[in-house]
Amino acid sequence: MADPWDVATARPDDRSAVERAVAAAWRIDSARIIATLARTTGDFGLAEDLAQDALLDALRQWPGDGVPRNPAAWLTAVAKRKAIDGWRRQQRRDDRMAEIAVELERAGEGAADAPPWDPEAIDDDVLRLVFIACHPVLSREARIAMTLRVVGGLSSEQIAHAFLVPTATVQQRIVRAKKTLKAANVPFEVPPYVELTDRLGSVLGVLYLIFNEGHAASSGSDWMRPELGLEAIRLSRVLAALLPREPEVHGLLALMELTAARFPARVDAQGDPVLLADQDRRRWDRGRIQRGQHALTRADAIGRGRGPYGIQAAIAQCHAIAADFEDTDWDRIVMLYETLGRVAPSPIVQLNRAAAVTMASGPAAALELIDEIAASGALSSYHLLPATRGELLLRLGRTQEARVEFAAAAALSTNDRERALLEAKAAGD
């Protein structure tokens, strides 16, 4: 029987190569490792701690011993041994420890070269992990941090950099989240089918928030954070493979792919924003457009109708297939926003519909809709409301009023690039 400690390389002199191997192993298999440990120990927080400890052991041992042939198997076996050692130290030789010890003995004490899962199989453990990371007992910020940490394999530093918050803040969120899950005695399981829809909505909402932060950064000096959007797409692909009969999973994936297709054209060489009307569509990623359309087709084939994400994906598809901005089927987009407003009503949907009405029926008709939204006070602190109103006023030749709106939008914006663009419009540049 092969040994997972059997090295694939000689003792490497280049420590950076070992660190890259450790990082790659964690990036590829961290979700399965933690999921396997959570099922084994019955404790999600302990599972992540064990996996992190095994990772530290790898960083210490692999530079001298060499990288194992199967890093994931090595990490999992080491983490399981740490669990057993911990139980022994605490003299908690209960039935669970005995069962784990027997399993390890039967498997040659973790010495199989194959990982403790079928690499080709869709493991329910990963699905359980996704639902735990997005559990309703956690705050929105904690769900995002947990999802990126335990499912996405990102470090606290990477998450902090992506959302422009201190690393300590992310670490505190994760620690509090683990304590909350433990205190709530959250089981390591996929929710029963009757609860699945509600819980799935939480999962999709977290992935959508992560993607949106990548698509349009809420703050900082960068207009976009594409790496965050691409991570959300990767996680959505995992979820689509785990839940192939859920149309909104495919709908969200379609929305992300079709929107991310425009990423290469959304900024210029200086990193400044390039609005949709001015984008070079030759730079759009046609492969992503095809994948997005395929995902939307899969969602429709399930035959349960389109939900909010599927409808938004259809809107993104209208943009993706148009030869140019003017050739876009704006009437269809208005109709889709009207449908979305009935399925998932919100002031943001109304604002987006008004922007589409501008192209379909002219700025005067759209301005009436914008003024209704403004009068409601629902988006009083949202910078895109005065920004959109400014664009409409500019089209109507009401230049001075438009500049006032652009200045108001700039004052509300928390993104440096976007603020600079709005200030330039307010100055008439």
N, C-alpha and C positions, 0 to 999 in steps of 0.2 A: 504494500500500500504506500502511495506517495506521501511525502511529508510536506505540509504547507510551509515549513521552515526551510525546505530545500531551495537554495538560492538560484535565481535565474541569471545573476550576474556575479562576476568576481567582486571582491571588496572594492567598491568604487572610491577613487581618490577625490572625486569631485562631489563635495557635500551638497552643492546646489542641485546636482542631478538627483540625488536621493530626496531632497526636499521637494523637487518637482514630482518625483514618483509618489511620494506621500500625498501631496496635494491632489494629484490625478486620481489616486485610489479613493481619496475622500470625496472628491467631486463626483466620481462615477457611482460609487457604491454606498455613500454615507446613509442615504435613506433606507436602503435594505439592511445595512448593518444595524442601525438604530431600531428599525422595525423588528428585526429578528430578536434583538436583545430585549425589547419591550415585551414581546410575546413571551420570551423565556423567563424574565424576571417579574413580569406583571407590574412594573413600575417604570413609567415613561421617563421621569426625571433621572432615575438611577441608570436607565439604559443610555441616555445621552452622556452622563458622566463617565460611565464605563467605556463608551466608544472614544470619548476624548482622551481618557487615560491611556487607552491602547494606542491612540495616535501619538501621544507623547513617547510611549515606549518605542514606537517605530522610528521616531526621529532620533532617539538615543541609540537604538540597536542597528538599524539598517546601514548607517555609514560604515560600521565595522563588519557586520555579518553579511551584507549584501541585501539586495531587494528580493523578497520571496517571489517564487513563481506565481503565487496567487495572493496578492496583497490583501484582498478582501477576506479571504479565508483566514489569513494570519491575524488580521485585526479582530475578526469575530471570535476566533479561538482564544486569543489573549484576553479579550473583554469578558468572555464567559468564565475563564479561569479566575479573573479578578472578582467576579461575582461570587464564585464558590469560596475563594479565599476570604472574602469579606464576611460571608455567612459563617464560615468556620471560626474566624476571629471572634465573632459575636456569639458563638456557640448556638447558632440557630440552625441545627441540623434537622430541619423539618422535612416533610415529604417532598416539597418542591426541590430542595437542594439534592435530596437523594435521587430524584428522577433525573435531574440535570446531570448528576455525576454518572448515572447509569448510561444515559444517552452518550456522554462523552467517551465512556469506556467502550461502548459498542462501536462508536465511530473511530476507534483508535485514538481516543482523547483528542479529537479535533485534528487528526493528522491527515485527513483526506486532502488531496490536492484540489478537489472540486470545492466550490463555495457552498455554504449551507443553504443554497437555494438553486433553483433551476434558472440559469441566466436567460433562457428563452421563454420562461413562464411569467405570467402577470401575477405577482404575488399579492395576495390579499393583505399581507402585513403592511405593504406600502400604502394601500388604500386606507387602512386603519390609521396609519401615521398621518396622512393628509387630514383626516377628519379630526384627529386629536389636536393637531397644530392649529386648526381653524375652529376649535370648539367654541360654542356661544358663551361659555362662562368667561372667556378672555376678552379683553378690550380689542378694538380694531388694530391699534398699534402693536399689541402683543401678538395678535394672530399673524400680522405681516412679518414681524421679527421671527416668530417661531417657524413659519412656513419657509422663509428664506434660509433659516439656520438648519433645521432638521430635514426638510424635504429638498431644498435647493443646495444644501451643502456649503452655503456662504459663511464666512467667518463674521464675528461681531464687528470687526473693523470694516469689512466690505459692506455690510448692511448700513453701518453708520455713515460711511462715505457716500453710499447711494442716496440716503435720505438726509444728508447734511445735518446729522445730530452727533453729539459726542458718543464715542465708543462706550463709555460708562453708562450712558442712557440706554443703549441697546442691551448691554449686559444686564442691567437692572430689570429691563422689561422681560428678558428671557428667564431670569431667576424668579421674578414674581409670577410669571406665567406657569413655571413648573410647580411652584408652591401652590398656586391656585388650582391647578389640575389635581394635585395630590390631595389638597383639602376637600375638593369636590368629589374625590374618589371616582374620577372619570375612568371608565373601563376602557381597556385597549380593544376596541371593537368598532366595526362599521355600524352606524345606527340602524335599528330595524327599518324595514322598508317604509312603514307608515311615517317615520320621521325623516326619511332620507331626503325628500324634496326640500324641506325647510333647512336641514343641515347642509345640503348641497349648495343652496343659495348662499350660505355663509362662505363656503369654500370658493365658489365662483366670484363672489364679491371681493374677496381678498386678492385673488389673482388679477381681477380687473383693476383694482387700486394699484397694484404693483406695476401693471402694464401702463396705466395712465401716467404714473410718475416718470416712467421711462419715456413716454411719448411727449409729455410736456411737463418739464420739471417745475414743481411748485415754488421752488426758491433756488437761490444760488446764482452762479455766473454762467451756467450752461443752459441753453435753450432746451436741450434734450439730455436724457441719460439712456442711450440706446441699449446698453448692456443690461439694464434693469428690465426693459421691455422684452428683450430676447430671453431673459431668464423666465419671465412670466409665460412666454410662449412655450418654452421647454417644459415647464411644470404643467401647462395646459395639455400638451401632447401626452404626458404621462397619465393625466387624469382621463383624457379621451380614450386611451388604451385600456384603462381600468374600468371605465363605465361606458362601454360602446353603445348602450341603448338609451343614453340620456341625451336628448337633442340639444339642450342648452349648453352642454359641455362642448359639443361640436360647434354650436353657434358662437360661443365665446372664442374658441380657437380660430374659427373663420374670421371673426371680427379682428382679432389680433394680427393674424397673418396679412389680411388685406390692408390693414392700417400700417403695419410695419413695412409693407412693400414701399411706402413713400419715405421711409426714414432717410435713405441716401440723398434725397432731394430737398429735405426740409431745412437744411442749413447751408450757408455758402462757405467759401473757403476760409472766412474769418470766424465762422461759427455763429453768424447772425441768422435770425429766422428768415425763411423763405416761405411766404404764404402759398396756399394751394393754387391760387390763380397764376402765380409766377413760377411754379416749379417746372423743371425740365423733366418731362415724363419719360424721356429716354433713360433716365437714371433710376426709374422705379424698378424694383426687383420683380421680374416676371415670374420667377420661380415661386415666390411667396404668393403672388396673385393666384397662380394655379392651385397651390396648396389650400389657399383660403376658399376658393370656389369649390374645391373638392370637399372640404370640411362642411361647407354650407349645404352641398348636395347630400352629404351623409346625414346631416341634421334633418333635412326635409324628408329623406327616405324613411326615417323612423315613423313618420306619419302622425305625429302628435301636435303639429302646428308649430309656428315660430314663437318663441318667447322674446323677451327684451333684447337678449344678446343676438339672437338670430335676426331680428328686425334691424338692429344696428349693423350687423354684418351685411345685410342686403343693401343698406345705405352705402356702406364702404365699397361694396361691389359696384354700385352705380358710378362711383368716382373712378374705380380701378379700370373699368372697361371703356371709359370715355376717351376719345382720341385727344381732346383738349378740354379746357375749362368750359368754354362756351357750348361744346357739344354734349355736356353732361345732361342727363335726363332729369332736369330739375323738378318737373311736375311729379315724376315718380318719387323723387326724394321727399317732396312736400307731403305726398300721400303716405309714405312710409313713416314720416315723423308724426303725422296725424294718428296713424295706427299705434305707434309707440306711445304717444300721449294717452291713448285709451288703455293700453296694456300696463304701462308703467308711468303714470303722470308725474311730472316734475317741472319746476320752472326752467331747468337747464334744457329739457326737451323742447319747451316752448321757445326758448331763445334760439336753439339750433333750427327749429322750424322756421322762425322768422328770418334767419339768415338765408335759408333755402327759398323762402317766398320772395326775397329780394331779387333772386335770379329768375324766378318763374313769373313773377307778376310786377316787379319793379319796387324801388325803394320806398315809395309813398305807402304802399300797402303794408310793407314790412314794418315801417316806422309806427304805424298804428298798433301793431302787435307788441312792439318793443315798449311803447309807452304804457300799454296795459300791464306789462310785466313790471315796469318801473313803479307804476302807481300802486301795485300790490305790496311793494316793499320786500318781496321774497328774495331778491338778489341784490340787496342794497350794498353788500360788501364784496360783491363778485365783480372783478375788474372787467370781465368780458361784456358785461351789460353796457356800461358807458362806451367801451371800445366799439361794440357793434353799433350802438346808436350814433357814435361819431362817424363811422363809415357811411351810414345811411344819410346823415346830414350832409356829408361831403358830396355824395352822389347827387343830392338835391340842390347843390350850390349854396348851402347855408354854411359857409366856410368858418365863420367866427364861432358859431354855435358848435360846430364839429370840433374845433380846437379846444373848447372848454371841456367837452366830453373826453377827448383824448388825455387832457391833463388830469381829469378825475380818474380815468382808468390807470394812468401811470402811477398816481398816488396810491392806488389799491394794489397794484401788482407787486408781488414779492420775488419775481424772477428778474435778475439784473438785465439780461438780454432783452426780454420783453418790455421792461420798463424803459430802456433806452429807445426802443423802436417807437413806443407810444409818446415819449417826450419829443422825439423828432417830429412826429405827426402834429403834436400840439404846437410846436414851433413853426409849423408850415414847411418843414424840409421835405 
